Amino acid sequence: MKRLITAVLIATTGLIAVAGTASARPDHDGRHHGAHEGAGHMMRLFKGLDLSDDQRLQIDSILDANKADGQALRQRSKALREQMAELDPMAADYSTETQMLANQAAELKREQVLHGGEVRRQIAAVLTEEQRTELKTRMEAKRERFRERAEHWASKPDA
């Protein structure tokens, strides 16, 4: 029983942590700076795609229109993480509460994926075919660099 509770706790904590990855990472003093603020962070993705002024305005408009929803999803994610941290592992209803939070985290992640997908679709509709192809190539390269770094760190022995 202890192993089951521990496994559920670890899985739920991981799920809630993954759900929170949509948040921008603050620097050491907890404040957001530079490219991690608002549309500026997203616009870096489009650097070098030769966007027209009209495309930039449309993308800014899309990002602004979806900003409140994204912030609400991140806030809900934070609240779930806080609720999980406040649970008492020795409480009689711990397993029930953990399962409830895991279900909420799964639904929240679903909403985050759908929201992100819709924003991506709206932005893709603004880009030309060539720009979409270039962006896809860049994103694939970025994912590959991430995989390589992850493999590098995974292969290091624990200190």
Secondary structure, 3 states (H helix, E strand, C coil): CHHHHHHHHHHHHHHHHHHHHHCCCCCCCCCCCHHHCHHHHHHHHCCCCCCCHHHHHHHHHHHHHHHHHHHHHHHHHHHHHHHHHHCCCCCCCHHHHHHHHHHHHHHHHHHHHHHHHHHHHHHHHHCCHHHHHHHHHHHHHHHHHHHHHHHHHHHCCCC
